[in-house]
């Protein structure tokens, strides 16, 4: 079960996220530059303040993913010319998450069954996006492969450990896929609803994803 600190962080992050959606809709760019990284910084603080469980290594790997995510947030706030840099930062973040999940309950024991749905999602997304990717085809394809691997490892870990924390991590990985898929469809295919609906989907699923992954730190789990 999440700790009181984690639940309080969830409430504060939700309020910051609501504020972020509001200021983005109002076109208040200065406020966006403050609130967007602030939300992930709060989640990073939660990770660092938690007990180093299931291990110090796991805690630091999740924290590393958060740090690179913050860098990605910053790049993606700026003009479209920095999209590739933001994509690269999140690519590194997912490697940190993969390292955490693979060394603490998943890895080779993750199994093929949880991989199959994510491979199908990855293939479908690439087929939809491919015509509009242009020069970003290789970077985006690499990113899709890495985030799908992260989701596979998170779900493989949950199926192995069957703990509440591991399941939160798995749901967080899925929410990350939803958020990034929405970003990709908006940018390279077609908008998802109006601007407010897009912001709501992307921001809410992203913050839920980061909080759920972060909340796996601090619980004593049996590593399979």
TANORDA-V194956 format. One record per pair of residues at least 6 apart in sequence whose ideal C-beta (glycine too) atoms are under 7 Angstrom apart, sorted by the first residue. I is the first residue (numbers start at 1). J is the second residue. D is the distance in Angstrom with one decimal. If there is no record, write none. Layout:
# TANORDA-V194956
I,J,D ; I,J,D
This chain:
# TANORDA-V194956
1,164,6.4 ; 2,215,5.2 ; 3,218,6.2 ; 5,46,6.4 ; 5,49,6.3 ; 6,46,6.0 ; 6,215,5.0 ; 9,42,5.9 ; 9,43,6.6 ; 9,46,4.3 ; 10,211,5.5 ; 12,42,6.0 ; 13,39,5.4 ; 13,42,5.4 ; 13,43,6.2 ; 13,207,5.6 ; 13,211,5.9 ; 16,35,5.6 ; 16,38,5.8 ; 16,39,4.6 ; 16,42,6.8 ; 17,39,5.8 ; 17,203,5.5 ; 17,204,6.4 ; 17,207,4.7 ; 19,35,5.5 ; 20,32,6.7 ; 20,35,4.3 ; 20,36,5.9 ; 20,39,6.6 ; 20,203,5.9 ; 21,199,5.1 ; 21,200,6.0 ; 21,203,5.4 ; 23,31,3.9 ; 23,32,5.5 ; 23,35,6.4 ; 24,32,5.5 ; 24,199,5.4 ; 25,196,5.6 ; 25,199,6.6 ; 32,77,6.3 ; 33,77,5.9 ; 36,73,5.2 ; 36,77,5.7 ; 37,70,5.3 ; 37,73,5.1 ; 37,74,5.8 ; 39,207,5.7 ; 40,66,6.2 ; 40,69,5.5 ; 40,70,4.9 ; 40,73,5.8 ; 40,210,5.9 ; 41,70,6.3 ; 43,66,6.1 ; 43,210,4.9 ; 43,211,5.6 ; 43,214,4.7 ; 44,63,6.3 ; 44,66,4.1 ; 44,67,6.7 ; 44,70,6.8 ; 46,214,5.5 ; 47,59,6.5 ; 47,62,5.5 ; 47,63,4.9 ; 47,66,6.0 ; 47,214,4.8 ; 47,217,5.1 ; 48,63,5.9 ; 50,59,6.8 ; 50,217,4.6 ; 50,218,3.5 ; 51,218,4.8 ; 52,59,4.7 ; 53,218,5.5 ; 53,219,5.8 ; 53,220,4.9 ; 54,104,5.5 ; 54,220,6.4 ; 54,221,4.8 ; 54,223,6.2 ; 55,104,6.8 ; 57,103,6.9 ; 58,100,5.2 ; 58,104,5.0 ; 58,217,6.7 ; 59,217,5.0 ; 61,96,5.1 ; 61,99,4.9 ; 61,100,3.8 ; 62,97,7.0 ; 62,100,5.2 ; 62,213,6.5 ; 62,214,6.3 ; 62,217,5.3 ; 64,96,4.1 ; 65,93,4.4 ; 65,96,3.7 ; 65,97,4.6 ; 66,210,6.9 ; 66,214,6.7 ; 68,89,5.1 ; 68,92,4.6 ; 68,93,3.8 ; 68,96,6.5 ; 69,90,6.4 ; 69,93,4.6 ; 69,210,6.5 ; 71,89,4.3 ; 72,86,4.7 ; 72,89,3.5 ; 72,90,4.2 ; 72,93,6.5 ; 75,82,4.7 ; 75,85,4.5 ; 75,86,3.5 ; 75,89,6.0 ; 76,83,6.8 ; 76,86,3.9 ; 84,136,6.8 ; 84,139,6.1 ; 87,139,5.9 ; 87,143,5.7 ; 91,142,6.9 ; 91,143,5.4 ; 91,146,5.6 ; 94,146,4.9 ; 94,147,5.3 ; 94,150,4.5 ; 95,146,6.8 ; 97,150,5.0 ; 97,213,6.4 ; 98,149,5.9 ; 98,150,5.0 ; 98,153,5.4 ; 101,153,3.9 ; 101,154,5.2 ; 101,157,4.8 ; 101,169,6.9 ; 102,153,5.2 ; 104,223,5.4 ; 105,157,4.0 ; 105,160,5.1 ; 105,161,4.7 ; 105,166,6.4 ; 105,223,5.2 ; 105,224,5.2 ; 106,153,4.4 ; 106,156,4.2 ; 106,157,3.9 ; 106,160,6.5 ; 109,156,7.0 ; 109,160,5.8 ; 109,224,6.0 ; 110,152,6.1 ; 110,153,5.6 ; 110,156,2.5 ; 110,157,7.0 ; 111,156,5.7 ; 114,152,5.6 ; 114,155,4.1 ; 114,156,4.9 ; 114,159,6.1 ; 115,152,4.6 ; 118,148,4.4 ; 118,151,4.9 ; 118,152,5.0 ; 119,148,6.6 ; 121,148,6.9 ; 121,177,6.7 ; 122,144,4.9 ; 122,145,6.6 ; 122,148,4.3 ; 125,144,6.1 ; 125,181,5.9 ; 125,184,6.7 ; 126,141,6.1 ; 126,144,5.8 ; 128,189,5.7 ; 129,140,6.7 ; 129,184,5.6 ; 129,188,4.8 ; 129,189,5.9 ; 130,137,6.7 ; 132,188,4.0 ; 132,189,5.8 ; 133,140,5.4 ; 133,188,5.7 ; 147,176,6.6 ; 147,177,6.3 ; 147,180,6.2 ; 150,173,5.8 ; 151,173,4.1 ; 151,174,6.3 ; 151,177,5.6 ; 154,169,5.0 ; 154,170,4.7 ; 154,173,3.7 ; 155,170,4.6 ; 155,173,6.8 ; 157,166,5.2 ; 157,169,6.6 ; 158,166,4.2 ; 158,167,4.9 ; 158,169,6.6 ; 158,170,3.9 ; 160,224,4.0 ; 161,221,5.5 ; 161,222,6.7 ; 161,224,5.8 ; 163,219,7.0 ; 163,221,4.9 ; 165,215,6.8 ; 165,216,4.6 ; 165,219,4.2 ; 165,221,6.1 ; 166,216,6.7 ; 166,221,6.6 ; 168,212,4.6 ; 168,215,5.3 ; 168,216,6.0 ; 169,212,6.5 ; 169,213,5.5 ; 169,216,4.3 ; 171,212,5.5 ; 172,209,4.6 ; 172,212,3.0 ; 172,213,4.0 ; 173,213,7.0 ; 175,205,4.5 ; 175,208,4.8 ; 175,209,3.8 ; 175,212,6.7 ; 176,209,4.0 ; 178,205,4.6 ; 179,202,5.4 ; 179,205,4.0 ; 179,206,4.1 ; 179,209,6.1 ; 182,192,5.5 ; 182,198,6.7 ; 182,201,5.0 ; 182,202,4.9 ; 183,202,5.7 ; 185,192,5.8 ; 186,192,5.9 ; 186,198,5.5 ; 191,198,6.2 ; 192,198,5.1 ; 192,201,6.3
